[in-house]
Each structure stands twice: as structure tokens, then as C-alpha cells.
Amino acid sequence: MLEVLVTRLAHGEGLPLPSRATPGSAGYDLASAEDGTLSPGERRLFRTGIAVAVPQGFECQLRPRSGLALRHGLTLPNTPATIDSDYRGELQVLLVNLGNVPVEVTRGMRIAQMVIQRVEETGFREVDTLPATGRGEGGFGSTGQ
């Protein structure tokens, strides 16, 4: 099992650490450390009250919670948000309200999910032409026709 070190900040006291809802869940739920209202179309950072040390060679991805997206139109505008392995600041979640009514975010409310993912170190080599494939340059819906 991969170990990720977590520091609880003063305003995160009493909040749960990231946790999975079920044993098969890929994402670890993150709770808001503060209250706030998001009006329709509004976006705002919500603090989580924790900082993490993502191991070298991994990243932390923040993703929307499907229930909040379905019921309230809450999502992350930069999903998946990437937290790099050398970042040591507080995890904050950028939420946007795509719904038609204001949404109340309360302290302790699960607002996002976190997935730890391996990142491969990659080198890029410039070439004159790329190897051919059956798809070629077809994109933006070309495989669905």
C-alpha cells in the first residue's frame, strides 16, 4: 500500500482525513473546512484543512463528486486538478455552481474526491514524421461516426 503523509491544519481539526466511501472506491473523499454559498455561475476555492506529501513519481488528482454534480450542478472547473508531488500547501478545492440556484457548502461536507495516480517521467524526442496509424489525424468525434 502506498503511504501518503497528511498534516492536519488548525482549521481542519475535527474533520475526517481523506477516506473511501466503500472498499472498491477509487477516490478518497475530501471535506470542506469552511462554510460558504455558491451562487449560480460562481466559482470559489474551499479549504480542506489538510496538506499532503504526495510521493515522488505520483500526483494527486482532485475530481468532482458525482452526486453533487447531479443534484446541485457543483463540479470542479479544472478537473482533474493536479496536485504535484513537490507541493506542500493546503489542499483547496475549486468549485463552480453550474446549477440554477445557490448551493450551501457546509463545514464537513464532502466536496471532492482525491485519486493518487502514478506519473511516468517522460522524455520528448523531435522527429520529422510520426509513425502512421489507422486513425491518422482524425479527432474530435471522428471515431464515433
C-alpha atoms as an extended CHARMM CRD file, in Angstrom:
* protein
*
       145  EXT
         1         1  MET       CA              0.0000000000        0.0000000000        0.0000000000  PROA      1               0.0000000000
         2         2  LEU       CA              1.2230000000        3.4900000000       -0.9040000000  PROA      2               0.0000000000
         3         3  GLU       CA              1.6310000000        5.7810000000        2.1060000000  PROA      3               0.0000000000
         4         4  VAL       CA              0.7400000000        9.4770000000        1.7690000000  PROA      4               0.0000000000
         5         5  LEU       CA              1.6900000000       11.7200000000        4.6810000000  PROA      5               0.0000000000
         6         6  VAL       CA             -1.0410000000       14.1280000000        5.8390000000  PROA      6               0.0000000000
         7         7  THR       CA             -0.8180000000       17.1870000000        8.0770000000  PROA      7               0.0000000000
         8         8  ARG       CA             -3.9980000000       18.4800000000        9.6760000000  PROA      8               0.0000000000
         9         9  LEU       CA             -4.0350000000       22.2770000000        9.8420000000  PROA      9               0.0000000000
        10        10  ALA       CA             -5.5650000000       24.1540000000       12.7780000000  PROA      10              0.0000000000
        11        11  HSD       CA             -8.8000000000       24.9590000000       10.9220000000  PROA      11              0.0000000000
        12        12  GLY       CA             -9.0930000000       21.2800000000        9.9230000000  PROA      12              0.0000000000
        13        13  GLU       CA             -9.4770000000       19.9960000000       13.5000000000  PROA      13              0.0000000000
        14        14  GLY       CA            -12.3580000000       17.5660000000       13.8430000000  PROA      14              0.0000000000
        15        15  LEU       CA            -12.6750000000       16.8920000000       10.1190000000  PROA      15              0.0000000000
        16        16  PRO       CA            -12.1640000000       13.3890000000        8.7160000000  PROA      16              0.0000000000
        17        17  LEU       CA             -8.9880000000       12.5110000000        6.8620000000  PROA      17              0.0000000000
        18        18  PRO       CA             -9.4860000000       11.5670000000        3.2000000000  PROA      18              0.0000000000
        19        19  SER       CA            -11.3650000000        8.2770000000        3.0930000000  PROA      19              0.0000000000
        20        20  ARG       CA            -13.0820000000        5.9400000000        0.6480000000  PROA      20              0.0000000000
        21        21  ALA       CA            -16.8520000000        5.5060000000        0.8660000000  PROA      21              0.0000000000
        22        22  THR       CA            -16.5770000000        1.7900000000        0.0300000000  PROA      22              0.0000000000
        23        23  PRO       CA            -13.6680000000       -0.6880000000       -0.2560000000  PROA      23              0.0000000000
        24        24  GLY       CA            -13.9680000000       -0.5260000000       -4.0610000000  PROA      24              0.0000000000
        25        25  SER       CA            -13.9390000000        3.2700000000       -4.3080000000  PROA      25              0.0000000000
        26        26  ALA       CA            -11.0720000000        4.7130000000       -6.3370000000  PROA      26              0.0000000000
        27        27  GLY       CA            -11.4440000000        8.1940000000       -4.8560000000  PROA      27              0.0000000000
        28        28  TYR       CA            -10.8710000000        9.3970000000       -1.3100000000  PROA      28              0.0000000000
        29        29  ASP       CA            -13.4700000000       11.9530000000       -0.2160000000  PROA      29              0.0000000000
        30        30  LEU       CA            -12.3200000000       15.4140000000        0.8470000000  PROA      30              0.0000000000
        31        31  ALA       CA            -14.3470000000       17.5460000000        3.2430000000  PROA      31              0.0000000000
        32        32  SER       CA            -14.7160000000       21.3080000000        3.2650000000  PROA      32              0.0000000000
        33        33  ALA       CA            -13.1340000000       23.0810000000        6.2300000000  PROA      33              0.0000000000
        34        34  GLU       CA            -15.4420000000       26.0600000000        5.8120000000  PROA      34              0.0000000000
        35        35  ASP       CA            -18.9880000000       27.1700000000        5.1130000000  PROA      35              0.0000000000
        36        36  GLY       CA            -19.9620000000       29.1240000000        2.0310000000  PROA      36              0.0000000000
        37        37  THR       CA            -22.6740000000       29.7460000000       -0.5350000000  PROA      37              0.0000000000
        38        38  LEU       CA            -22.0870000000       29.3930000000       -4.2550000000  PROA      38              0.0000000000
        39        39  SER       CA            -24.4840000000       31.3740000000       -6.4310000000  PROA      39              0.0000000000
        40        40  PRO       CA            -25.2940000000       30.0980000000       -9.9290000000  PROA      40              0.0000000000
        41        41  GLY       CA            -22.2350000000       30.5770000000      -12.1380000000  PROA      41              0.0000000000
        42        42  GLU       CA            -19.9800000000       31.4000000000       -9.1790000000  PROA      42              0.0000000000
        43        43  ARG       CA            -16.6600000000       29.6400000000       -8.5340000000  PROA      43              0.0000000000
        44        44  ARG       CA            -14.6770000000       29.6730000000       -5.3190000000  PROA      44              0.0000000000
        45        45  LEU       CA            -11.8110000000       27.9140000000       -3.5450000000  PROA      45              0.0000000000
        46        46  PHE       CA            -12.7980000000       25.9140000000       -0.4740000000  PROA      46              0.0000000000
        47        47  ARG       CA            -10.1270000000       24.9550000000        2.0610000000  PROA      47              0.0000000000
        48        48  THR       CA             -9.8760000000       21.3600000000        3.2800000000  PROA      48              0.0000000000
        49        49  GLY       CA             -7.7830000000       21.8790000000        6.4090000000  PROA      49              0.0000000000
        50        50  ILE       CA             -5.1300000000       19.3630000000        5.3160000000  PROA      50              0.0000000000
        51        51  ALA       CA             -1.8440000000       19.2870000000        3.4170000000  PROA      51              0.0000000000
        52        52  VAL       CA             -0.3830000000       16.1350000000        1.8790000000  PROA      52              0.0000000000
        53        53  ALA       CA              3.0620000000       14.9240000000        0.8300000000  PROA      53              0.0000000000
        54        54  VAL       CA              2.4340000000       13.1050000000       -2.4440000000  PROA      54              0.0000000000
        55        55  PRO       CA              5.3100000000       10.6540000000       -3.0340000000  PROA      55              0.0000000000
        56        56  GLN       CA              7.7540000000       11.3880000000       -5.8530000000  PROA      56              0.0000000000
        57        57  GLY       CA              6.5510000000        9.7350000000       -9.0760000000  PROA      57              0.0000000000
        58        58  PHE       CA              2.8640000000       10.2780000000       -8.1950000000  PROA      58              0.0000000000
        59        59  GLU       CA              0.3160000000       13.0520000000       -8.4350000000  PROA      59              0.0000000000
        60        60  CYS       CA             -2.8680000000       13.7860000000       -6.5260000000  PROA      60              0.0000000000
        61        61  GLN       CA             -5.8980000000       14.3620000000       -8.7520000000  PROA      61              0.0000000000
        62        62  LEU       CA             -8.9540000000       16.1980000000       -7.4270000000  PROA      62              0.0000000000
        63        63  ARG       CA            -12.2370000000       15.2810000000       -9.0960000000  PROA      63              0.0000000000
        64        64  PRO       CA            -15.9180000000       16.1750000000       -8.7020000000  PROA      64              0.0000000000
        65        65  ARG       CA            -18.3070000000       14.0890000000       -6.6370000000  PROA      65              0.0000000000
        66        66  SER       CA            -20.9550000000       12.7260000000       -8.9820000000  PROA      66              0.0000000000
        67        67  GLY       CA            -23.8290000000       13.1970000000       -6.5140000000  PROA      67              0.0000000000
        68        68  LEU       CA            -23.0740000000       16.9040000000       -6.0550000000  PROA      68              0.0000000000
        69        69  ALA       CA            -22.8240000000       17.3290000000       -9.8140000000  PROA      69              0.0000000000
        70        70  LEU       CA            -26.1540000000       15.5760000000      -10.4120000000  PROA      70              0.0000000000
        71        71  ARG       CA            -28.1670000000       17.1040000000       -7.5650000000  PROA      71              0.0000000000
        72        72  HSD       CA            -26.7050000000       20.6220000000       -7.4180000000  PROA      72              0.0000000000
        73        73  GLY       CA            -24.5890000000       21.2500000000      -10.5320000000  PROA      73              0.0000000000
        74        74  LEU       CA            -21.3960000000       21.5040000000       -8.4310000000  PROA      74              0.0000000000
        75        75  THR       CA            -18.2310000000       20.4910000000      -10.2250000000  PROA      75              0.0000000000
        76        76  LEU       CA            -14.5460000000       21.3570000000      -10.4960000000  PROA      76              0.0000000000
        77        77  PRO       CA            -13.8450000000       23.6270000000      -13.4830000000  PROA      77              0.0000000000
        78        78  ASN       CA            -10.2760000000       22.3290000000      -13.8020000000  PROA      78              0.0000000000
        79        79  THR       CA            -10.9540000000       18.6350000000      -13.4020000000  PROA      79              0.0000000000
        80        80  PRO       CA             -8.9270000000       16.6940000000      -12.7800000000  PROA      80              0.0000000000
        81        81  ALA       CA             -6.9870000000       19.2230000000      -10.7670000000  PROA      81              0.0000000000
        82        82  THR       CA             -3.3780000000       18.1350000000      -10.3320000000  PROA      82              0.0000000000
        83        83  ILE       CA             -1.5180000000       18.4300000000       -7.0390000000  PROA      83              0.0000000000
        84        84  ASP       CA              2.1930000000       17.8950000000       -7.7460000000  PROA      84              0.0000000000
        85        85  SER       CA              4.4870000000       15.7990000000       -5.5570000000  PROA      85              0.0000000000
        86        86  ASP       CA              6.5550000000       18.8340000000       -4.5190000000  PROA      86              0.0000000000
        87        87  TYR       CA              3.5640000000       20.9270000000       -3.3200000000  PROA      87              0.0000000000
        88        88  ARG       CA              3.2240000000       21.1370000000        0.4610000000  PROA      88              0.0000000000
        89        89  GLY       CA              0.4740000000       23.7190000000        0.8770000000  PROA      89              0.0000000000
        90        90  GLU       CA             -3.1240000000       23.2000000000        1.9080000000  PROA      90              0.0000000000
        91        91  LEU       CA             -5.3510000000       21.2270000000       -0.4280000000  PROA      91              0.0000000000
        92        92  GLN       CA             -8.0200000000       23.5630000000       -1.7390000000  PROA      92              0.0000000000
        93        93  VAL       CA            -10.9150000000       22.6300000000       -3.9980000000  PROA      93              0.0000000000
        94        94  LEU       CA            -12.0800000000       24.9850000000       -6.7370000000  PROA      94              0.0000000000
        95        95  LEU       CA            -15.8510000000       24.5190000000       -7.0160000000  PROA      95              0.0000000000
        96        96  VAL       CA            -18.2160000000       26.0400000000       -9.5690000000  PROA      96              0.0000000000
        97        97  ASN       CA            -22.0090000000       26.0650000000       -9.4020000000  PROA      97              0.0000000000
        98        98  LEU       CA            -23.4170000000       25.2060000000      -12.8400000000  PROA      98              0.0000000000
        99        99  GLY       CA            -26.9340000000       24.8970000000      -11.4170000000  PROA      99              0.0000000000
       100       100  ASN       CA            -29.7850000000       27.4040000000      -11.3230000000  PROA      100             0.0000000000
       101       101  VAL       CA            -29.9920000000       28.0010000000       -7.5620000000  PROA      101             0.0000000000
       102       102  PRO       CA            -27.4750000000       28.8830000000       -4.8310000000  PROA      102             0.0000000000
       103       103  VAL       CA            -25.7960000000       25.9070000000       -3.1330000000  PROA      103             0.0000000000
       104       104  GLU       CA            -24.7660000000       25.8900000000        0.5260000000  PROA      104             0.0000000000
       105       105  VAL       CA            -21.4130000000       24.2550000000        1.2640000000  PROA      105             0.0000000000
       106       106  THR       CA            -21.0390000000       23.4060000000        4.9330000000  PROA      106             0.0000000000
       107       107  ARG       CA            -18.0340000000       22.5290000000        7.0540000000  PROA      107             0.0000000000
       108       108  GLY       CA            -17.5020000000       18.7620000000        6.9270000000  PROA      108             0.0000000000
       109       109  MET       CA            -19.4300000000       18.3660000000        3.6510000000  PROA      109             0.0000000000
       110       110  ARG       CA            -17.7150000000       16.0410000000        1.1850000000  PROA      110             0.0000000000
       111       111  ILE       CA            -16.9170000000       18.3400000000       -1.7560000000  PROA      111             0.0000000000
       112       112  ALA       CA            -14.4750000000       16.4330000000       -3.9460000000  PROA      112             0.0000000000
       113       113  GLN       CA            -12.6420000000       13.1590000000       -4.2980000000  PROA      113             0.0000000000
       114       114  MET       CA             -8.9120000000       12.6370000000       -4.4630000000  PROA      114             0.0000000000
       115       115  VAL       CA             -7.1420000000        9.9670000000       -6.5310000000  PROA      115             0.0000000000
       116       116  ILE       CA             -3.4160000000        9.2590000000       -6.2050000000  PROA      116             0.0000000000
       117       117  GLN       CA             -2.0130000000        8.3220000000       -9.6120000000  PROA      117             0.0000000000
       118       118  ARG       CA              1.4150000000        7.2430000000      -10.8230000000  PROA      118             0.0000000000
       119       119  VAL       CA              3.1590000000        9.6850000000      -13.1820000000  PROA      119             0.0000000000
       120       120  GLU       CA              5.7990000000        8.3960000000      -15.5600000000  PROA      120             0.0000000000
       121       121  GLU       CA              8.8660000000       10.5360000000      -16.1800000000  PROA      121             0.0000000000
       122       122  THR       CA              8.7900000000       11.2600000000      -19.8940000000  PROA      122             0.0000000000
       123       123  GLY       CA             11.3290000000       12.4570000000      -22.4270000000  PROA      123             0.0000000000
       124       124  PHE       CA             10.3710000000       14.0320000000      -25.7320000000  PROA      124             0.0000000000
       125       125  ARG       CA             12.2760000000       13.4720000000      -28.9680000000  PROA      125             0.0000000000
       126       126  GLU       CA             11.5830000000       15.5930000000      -32.0040000000  PROA      126             0.0000000000
       127       127  VAL       CA             11.1790000000       13.7020000000      -35.3130000000  PROA      127             0.0000000000
       128       128  ASP       CA             10.2930000000       14.7550000000      -38.8690000000  PROA      128             0.0000000000
       129       129  THR       CA              7.2530000000       12.4540000000      -39.1090000000  PROA      129             0.0000000000
       130       130  LEU       CA              5.2310000000       10.3340000000      -36.7080000000  PROA      130             0.0000000000
       131       131  PRO       CA              4.5330000000        6.6240000000      -37.2450000000  PROA      131             0.0000000000
       132       132  ALA       CA              1.3150000000        6.0040000000      -39.2100000000  PROA      132             0.0000000000
       133       133  THR       CA             -1.8550000000        4.5770000000      -37.5990000000  PROA      133             0.0000000000
       134       134  GLY       CA             -5.2560000000        3.5550000000      -38.9290000000  PROA      134             0.0000000000
       135       135  ARG       CA             -6.8300000000        6.6080000000      -37.3020000000  PROA      135             0.0000000000
       136       136  GLY       CA             -4.2910000000        9.1020000000      -38.5380000000  PROA      136             0.0000000000
       137       137  GLU       CA             -5.2120000000       12.7200000000      -37.8260000000  PROA      137             0.0000000000
       138       138  GLY       CA             -8.9260000000       12.0730000000      -37.1840000000  PROA      138             0.0000000000
       139       139  GLY       CA            -10.0640000000       13.6740000000      -33.9530000000  PROA      139             0.0000000000
       140       140  PHE       CA            -12.9760000000       15.4450000000      -32.2310000000  PROA      140             0.0000000000
       141       141  GLY       CA            -15.6230000000       12.8020000000      -32.8090000000  PROA      141             0.0000000000
       142       142  SER       CA            -14.0210000000       11.0750000000      -35.7930000000  PROA      142             0.0000000000
       143       143  THR       CA            -14.2280000000        7.6200000000      -34.1740000000  PROA      143             0.0000000000
       144       144  GLY       CA            -17.9390000000        7.9140000000      -33.3340000000  PROA      144             0.0000000000
       145       145  GLN       CA            -19.1710000000        8.1760000000      -36.9360000000  PROA      145             0.0000000000
